[in-house]
Amino acid sequence: MPPEPLPVIRIFAGTRAAVRLATAMAARFEGRLTVAVALCGNGPVPRGCLTDCIGDGVPDLAGAAAVIDGLDPFGRRLVQRVRDASARARIPRLAFRPPAWQRHPLDRWVEVRDLAGAVSAVPSIARTVLLALPEPDIAAFTLVDDVDFAVRMARPPARWDRPPRFTVHAGGSQCHHQAEVRLLRSTGAGAVVMRATGCEADTGLVTAARSLDLPIVMIRRPVERGEVPARTIDVAVDWIEAVRSGVSAEALDVPAWR
């Protein structure tokens, strides 16, 4: 008789940290679990996993024994879709959210609640501003008059129809401190707008702004009410081990677990 299929962990990966989590899960549970990863964004493909992409419909949880939501917390609609689908299917779900940055005493952050707050704050801060945001968010700043915007992107967009005062600066994978310092100096930016992602890929920009004494309009990470997310890969691995041993999701969903 053919061997029984392995239980499946379904990971929704919207950050590089979630891709690292998936790779670690595949290595840890090799031969015991199948790690199926739905990628969202342009991150690398995790090793040792079954991989597909997230569509626009209801997330596919077919056959999953547990779900880990490693999505970008700023993508609130997709986060909610995964949350709702897991609840309907009664599948244990864990939110994986590495910690946000800790504010350094020399950081000049203007913290705002959301994108609209960033748009409102920009005119009073600088005349040239570097936007380190996803491309769909750039449109909101077309309403701001008398400010020039340098738009930081990993690669040139396929199409660019913004006003001339929006200039693209594609840096590829050059996101370390010195590259970000050069970008800020070359654009003449007097401020930065970015999300409080906590991602390693954005850390160089935070430290570059700090070293140049530039303010950052920092969009706070959305609060996921009722959630106590895992902050590290080790905690997420422990959670999977507990689920496999039969501990209920309700018993795991307490602050002490994290």
C-alpha positions in Angstrom: 0.0 0.0 0.0 1.3 3.6 -0.7 2.3 5.5 2.3 -0.2 7.9 3.8 0.4 11.6 2.8 2.1 13.8 5.4 0.2 16.4 7.3 0.4 19.8 5.6 1.3 23.2 7.2 0.1 26.0 5.1 2.2 29.2 5.3 1.2 32.5 3.8 4.4 34.3 3.2 4.4 38.0 2.5 7.8 39.0 4.0 11.4 37.7 3.8 11.1 36.7 7.5 8.2 34.4 6.6 10.2 32.9 3.8 13.0 32.1 6.3 10.4 30.6 8.6 9.1 28.4 5.8 12.7 27.2 5.0 13.3 26.5 8.7 10.0 24.6 9.0 10.8 22.4 6.0 14.2 21.5 7.4 12.9 20.9 10.9 9.9 18.7 9.9 11.4 17.0 6.9 9.8 13.6 6.5 7.1 14.4 9.1 5.2 17.3 7.6 4.7 19.0 4.2 5.3 22.7 4.2 3.1 24.4 1.5 3.8 28.1 1.0 1.6 30.7 -0.7 3.9 33.5 -1.7 2.7 37.1 -1.7 5.1 39.7 -3.1 8.5 39.4 -4.7 10.4 37.6 -2.0 12.6 34.6 -2.7 11.2 31.0 -3.0 11.7 29.0 0.2 13.7 25.8 0.0 12.2 22.4 0.6 8.6 23.6 0.3 5.7 23.3 -2.1 5.2 26.8 -3.4 2.4 28.7 -5.2 1.1 32.2 -5.2 -1.8 33.9 -3.3 -4.7 34.6 -5.6 -7.4 37.3 -5.3 -10.1 34.9 -4.0 -10.5 33.0 -0.8 -7.2 31.5 0.5 -6.9 27.8 -0.3 -6.6 25.9 3.0 -7.6 22.5 1.5 -5.9 19.7 3.5 -4.1 22.0 5.9 -3.5 20.7 9.5 -2.4 24.2 10.6 -2.0 27.7 9.1 0.7 30.3 9.7 0.0 33.8 8.6 3.3 35.3 7.7 1.8 38.1 5.7 2.8 41.8 5.6 0.7 43.2 8.5 0.0 46.3 6.4 -1.9 44.2 3.9 -4.9 44.2 6.2 -7.5 42.8 3.7 -5.4 39.7 2.9 -4.6 39.2 6.6 -8.4 39.3 7.3 -9.2 36.9 4.5 -6.7 34.3 5.8 -8.0 34.8 9.3 -11.6 34.3 8.3 -10.9 31.3 6.1 -9.0 29.6 8.9 -11.9 30.3 11.4 -14.5 28.9 8.9 -12.4 25.8 8.3 -11.7 25.5 12.1 -7.9 25.1 11.3 -5.4 26.3 14.0 -3.8 29.5 12.9 -0.8 31.4 14.1 0.2 35.0 13.1 3.9 35.3 12.6 5.1 38.9 13.1 8.8 39.6 13.8 9.2 42.6 16.1 9.1 46.1 14.8 12.1 48.4 15.2 12.9 50.0 18.5 13.2 53.7 18.3 16.8 54.9 18.9 17.3 58.1 21.0 18.8 59.8 17.9 15.8 58.9 15.6 13.6 61.7 14.5 10.4 59.9 13.9 7.0 61.6 13.2 4.8 58.6 13.9 1.4 58.6 12.2 -1.5 56.1 12.3 -1.9 55.5 8.6 -1.2 56.6 5.0 -3.6 59.5 5.2 -1.7 60.7 8.3 1.6 60.6 6.4 0.1 62.6 3.5 -1.0 65.3 6.0 2.3 65.4 7.8 4.6 65.8 4.8 4.0 69.4 3.7 5.2 70.8 7.1 8.3 68.7 7.2 10.3 69.0 4.0 10.3 70.3 0.4 11.9 67.1 -1.0 10.8 63.8 0.5 11.9 60.2 -0.1 9.0 57.7 -0.3 9.9 54.2 0.6 6.5 52.7 0.2 4.7 50.2 -2.1 3.9 51.6 -5.5 0.1 51.7 -4.9 0.6 54.0 -1.9 2.4 56.6 -4.0 -0.8 57.9 -5.6 -2.0 59.4 -2.3 0.9 61.9 -2.4 -0.2 63.4 -5.7 -2.6 65.5 -3.6 0.4 67.2 -1.8 1.4 70.5 -3.5 4.8 72.1 -3.5 6.7 69.0 -2.5 9.1 66.9 -4.7 9.1 63.2 -4.2 11.9 60.7 -4.8 10.4 57.2 -4.9 12.6 54.4 -3.7 12.0 51.1 -5.5 13.8 47.8 -5.8 13.4 47.8 -9.6 12.0 50.2 -12.2 8.2 50.0 -12.7 6.8 48.6 -15.9 4.7 51.7 -16.2 5.1 55.1 -14.5 2.4 57.8 -15.0 3.1 60.0 -12.0 3.6 63.8 -12.3 7.2 65.0 -13.1 7.9 65.9 -9.5 7.8 62.1 -8.7 11.1 60.6 -9.7 11.9 56.8 -9.4 15.2 55.7 -7.9 15.6 52.0 -8.4 18.3 50.5 -6.3 17.9 46.8 -6.9 19.2 44.8 -3.9 21.4 47.7 -2.6 19.6 48.4 0.7 22.5 48.5 3.1 23.4 51.6 5.2 25.9 53.2 2.9 23.8 52.7 -0.2 20.8 54.4 1.6 23.0 57.3 2.7 24.1 57.8 -0.9 20.5 57.7 -2.1 19.4 60.3 0.5 22.2 62.6 -0.4 21.8 62.3 -4.2 18.1 63.0 -4.0 18.5 65.9 -1.6 15.7 64.5 0.5 14.9 66.4 3.7 12.7 63.6 5.1 11.6 60.0 4.5 8.2 58.4 4.5 8.1 54.7 5.3 6.2 51.9 7.1 7.3 50.5 10.4 7.9 47.1 8.9 10.7 46.0 11.0 12.1 44.3 7.9 15.9 43.8 7.5 15.6 45.2 4.0 14.4 48.6 5.3 16.7 48.8 8.3 19.5 50.5 6.3 17.2 53.4 5.4 16.3 53.9 9.1 19.9 54.0 10.2 20.9 56.2 7.2 18.2 58.8 8.1 19.4 58.7 11.6 23.1 59.3 10.6 22.0 62.3 8.5 19.7 63.6 11.1 16.7 63.4 8.9 13.1 63.0 10.1 11.1 59.9 9.2 7.4 60.0 8.9 6.8 56.5 10.2 3.5 54.8 9.5 2.8 52.6 12.5 2.2 48.9 12.1 -1.6 48.1 12.2 -2.8 46.6 15.5 -4.3 43.2 15.1 -6.8 43.1 17.9 -7.2 39.8 19.7 -3.9 38.5 18.3 -0.8 37.5 20.2 1.6 36.8 17.3 4.7 34.7 17.4 7.8 37.0 17.2 10.5 34.4 16.4 11.0 31.3 14.3 11.6 29.2 17.4 8.2 30.1 18.9 6.5 29.3 15.6 8.2 25.9 15.5 7.2 25.2 19.1 3.6 26.1 18.2 3.6 23.6 15.3 5.0 20.9 17.6 2.2 21.6 20.2 -0.5 21.5 17.5 0.9 18.2 16.3 0.8 16.8 19.8 -2.9 17.6 20.1 -2.8 20.8 22.2 -5.9 22.8 21.2 -5.6 26.2 19.4 -7.6 27.8 22.2 -5.0 26.7 24.8 -2.2 28.1 22.7 -3.8 31.5 22.1 -2.6 33.1 25.3 0.1 35.8 25.9 2.2 33.4 27.9 2.7 31.2 24.9 4.7 33.9 23.1 
